[in-house]
Amino acid sequence: MGLTSVIKVLLIEDNIAEARLLREVLKGATRQEFDLCHEKRLENALNALESQAFDVILLDLTLPDSQGLDSLLPIISKNSYLPIVVLTNMNDEELALEAVRKGAQDYLVKRHITLDILVRSICYAIERKQMEEKLREANQTLEKRVEERTTQLLKAQELNQLKSEFVSMLSHDFRNPLNTILLSTGLLEDSYEQLTREQQLSYFQMIRNAVHDMNQLLSEVLLLGKADSGKLKTNFIELDIQLFCKQIIHSLHLSFEDKNQIILNFDGDFPSELELWDEKLLWHILHNLLNNALKYSPQGSKIFLNIIAEEKTVTFSIKDQGIGISQESQQHLFETFYRADNVGNISGTGLGLSIVRKCVEAYNGNIFVESELDNGTTFTVILPRQQQLMGKMGESVEQIKSSVGYHEQTKRFSS
């Protein structure tokens, strides 16, 4: 993926003078080479698309044999993989948004086109389309995984509901950040110099947040896939558990702009040396539980994270003062895509607690929930400690050293 050394452009434009001007503009590009093919009519352009390969299409909305955004449909129907940049003489924001809704990657007003704007629009359109294709392929892979999984379930109604919710979740939660990226980059491209520095930074921050949300969602979906296929394994590394928990809390405070406070408390015997933990699994467990506690608690309330170390286990208790969970909902709480009936308009995917349960199971731990409606919720996670493993490793190393030393001494004495 990425940009090719020579970008082949199909220009569909009935005005010869404007087509010649666009060709000359692209010739001025120094960092990227363009090969432009010009067609005056939509019919001829469709024939060219069947016989030649192109990287991007520049489409005029006023053609002899097609008018307005209707020109998009026959192109997209047979060439959905190709990015399209719409050209028009009308400075109409509604038209731009409608073009994007119908499948175009960008929208340019002819009289505002410069070399930088045109090159940037073409390159960004290609990159955005490639991202969409990657997501589409990922979506197809995930749909296939869901279909394979559904054959193992007992009730056809449950299987259809699972697939429907999965596809709906992906469609909704990918489309929102993608639209944010698309519209923000479009505004930055077209109006960068007119925007204040504060507005520019705001749009860049929106893009970063959207990318972060997509990355986190993909990570969670992939983790669920690993768990369902039995490939979710532990990977222990040395970790400072106290520092690790403080870092998670700090990042969540930043995300929620300190609207609620997480109070951290350690109790029990925590050794001064590092212990073995699976950082990835533990992050998913604590991050999802604390994120839910913050999300479903009223502003200004407190969340308590108590970590209790015992000889063979460590207990993580997350207690909030939020909306609570009904007894009926608690029976389904850890099912994939399930959301309690009292969450209202609070956004969510229904993946978080399912991920927590699978991570706890991979850890050979246990998780419990206590909750009442309007009286908060307490999640308790009990994980086995790995310090005995560390001790055995140390003893084994010492035994190997002693054994090697003994054989070396025997060899010297016998020689």
Secondary structure, 3 states (H helix, E strand, C coil): CCCCCEEEEEEECCCHHHHHHHHHHHHCCCCCEEEEEEECCHHHHHHHHHHCCCCEEEEECEECCEEHHHHHHHHHHHCCCCCEEEEECCCCHHHHHHHHHCCCCEEEEHHHCCHHHHHHHHHHHHHHHHHHHHHHHHHHHHHHHHHHHHCCCCCHHHHHHHHHHHHHHHHHHHHHHHHHHHHHHHHHHHHCCCCCHHHHHHHHHHHHHHHHHHHHHHHHHHHHHHHHCCCCCCCCEEECHHHHHHHHHHHHHHHCCCCCEEEEEEEECCCCCCEEECHHHHHHHHHHHHHHHHHCCCCCCEEEEEEEECCCEEEEEEECCCCCCCHHHHCCCCCCCCCCCCCCCCCCCCCHHHHHHHHHHHCCCEEEEEECCCCCEEEEEEEECCHHHHHHHHHHHHHHHHHHHHHHHHHHHHC
